[in-house]
Amino acid sequence: MKKKSPSNPTVDFIVNLLEPLLDVAHHRGIEGIDFEVTQTSEGFDIQCTRMYDSPIKPDLDTLMRLADIFGTRKIDVDNYSAQGCETCDYGSAYGYTFNIIKPTKNIPPF
């Protein structure tokens, strides 16, 4: 998987679509939400992580909004975590990967 910076057009495309849902405007910065967008054979994955704690909760409302945005109800959610410093947790990352399967609208340009 390739890490894409927030200035990448594909990541910007996804962020613009999800900004009202994820409220990422307040989280852009050093400890803000990090996005990794990866194209897969069936669609794409959106990994949303943040240092110290998860940026969003994948509740039913979030999943239904994602289904509406991308035109598919085939969305898998996987937990993501990476350990940081043993004493202060600096460098840790927590969040979710949304696997968008067979999207029919708002497909990002890769």
C-alpha positions as CSV (number, residue, x, y, z in Angstrom):
1,M,0.0,0.0,0.0
2,K,1.2,3.5,-0.8
3,K,0.8,6.2,1.8
4,K,-0.7,9.3,0.2
5,S,-0.2,12.7,1.7
6,P,-3.1,15.0,2.5
7,S,-2.1,17.1,-0.6
8,N,-2.6,14.2,-2.9
9,P,-5.6,14.8,-5.4
10,T,-7.1,11.4,-4.6
11,V,-7.0,11.9,-0.9
12,D,-8.3,15.5,-1.3
13,F,-11.2,14.0,-3.4
14,I,-12.1,11.6,-0.6
15,V,-11.7,14.2,2.2
16,N,-14.0,16.6,0.3
17,L,-16.6,13.9,0.0
18,L,-16.4,12.9,3.6
19,E,-15.6,16.2,5.3
20,P,-19.2,16.8,6.5
21,L,-19.4,13.3,7.8
22,L,-16.0,13.0,9.5
23,D,-15.6,16.7,10.5
24,V,-12.0,16.5,9.4
25,A,-11.7,20.3,9.1
26,H,-10.9,20.5,12.8
27,H,-8.5,17.6,12.7
28,R,-6.1,18.7,9.9
29,G,-2.6,19.2,11.4
30,I,0.2,17.4,13.0
31,E,-2.1,15.2,15.1
32,G,-5.1,15.3,12.8
33,I,-6.7,12.5,10.8
34,D,-4.4,10.7,8.4
35,F,-6.0,9.2,5.3
36,E,-4.6,6.4,3.2
37,V,-6.5,5.6,0.1
38,T,-5.7,2.5,-1.8
39,Q,-7.3,1.2,-5.0
40,T,-8.3,-2.5,-4.9
41,S,-9.5,-4.9,-7.5
42,E,-13.1,-4.4,-6.2
43,G,-13.1,-0.7,-5.3
44,F,-10.9,1.1,-2.8
45,D,-10.0,1.3,0.9
46,I,-10.1,4.4,3.0
47,Q,-8.0,4.1,6.2
48,C,-8.8,6.8,8.7
49,T,-6.4,7.0,11.6
50,R,-5.4,9.4,14.3
51,M,-2.7,9.4,16.9
52,Y,-3.8,8.4,20.4
53,D,-7.4,7.7,19.6
54,S,-9.8,6.8,16.7
55,P,-11.1,9.8,14.7
56,I,-14.5,8.3,14.0
57,K,-16.9,5.6,15.1
58,P,-18.2,3.2,12.4
59,D,-21.8,3.2,13.6
60,L,-24.8,2.5,11.4
61,D,-25.4,6.1,10.6
62,T,-21.8,6.5,9.3
63,L,-22.1,3.3,7.2
64,M,-25.4,4.4,5.7
65,R,-23.9,7.8,4.8
66,L,-20.9,6.1,3.2
67,A,-23.3,3.8,1.3
68,D,-25.2,6.9,0.0
69,I,-22.0,8.8,-0.9
70,F,-20.5,5.9,-2.9
71,G,-23.6,4.1,-4.1
72,T,-22.9,0.8,-2.5
73,R,-24.0,-1.1,0.6
74,K,-21.0,-3.4,0.3
75,I,-18.7,-1.8,2.9
76,D,-16.5,-3.8,5.2
77,V,-15.0,-2.2,8.3
78,D,-11.7,-3.3,9.9
79,N,-10.1,-2.0,13.1
80,Y,-6.7,-0.5,12.8
81,S,-4.1,0.1,15.5
82,A,-0.4,0.6,15.6
83,Q,1.5,0.8,18.9
84,G,3.5,3.9,19.9
85,C,5.9,4.5,22.7
86,E,5.6,2.1,25.6
87,T,5.5,4.9,28.2
88,C,3.7,7.8,26.5
89,D,2.0,6.2,23.4
90,Y,3.5,8.8,21.1
91,G,3.4,7.6,17.5
92,S,0.4,5.3,18.1
93,A,-2.4,5.3,15.5
94,Y,-5.9,4.1,15.9
95,G,-8.8,4.0,13.5
96,Y,-10.6,2.1,10.9
97,T,-10.3,0.9,7.3
98,F,-13.4,1.2,5.2
99,N,-13.4,-1.2,2.3
100,I,-15.6,0.3,-0.3
101,I,-16.6,-2.6,-2.6
102,K,-18.0,-2.0,-6.1
103,P,-18.8,1.7,-5.7
104,T,-21.2,3.1,-8.4
105,K,-20.8,6.8,-7.8
106,N,-18.1,9.3,-6.6
107,I,-15.3,7.0,-7.7
108,P,-12.0,8.8,-7.0
109,P,-9.6,9.4,-9.9
110,F,-6.5,7.2,-9.2
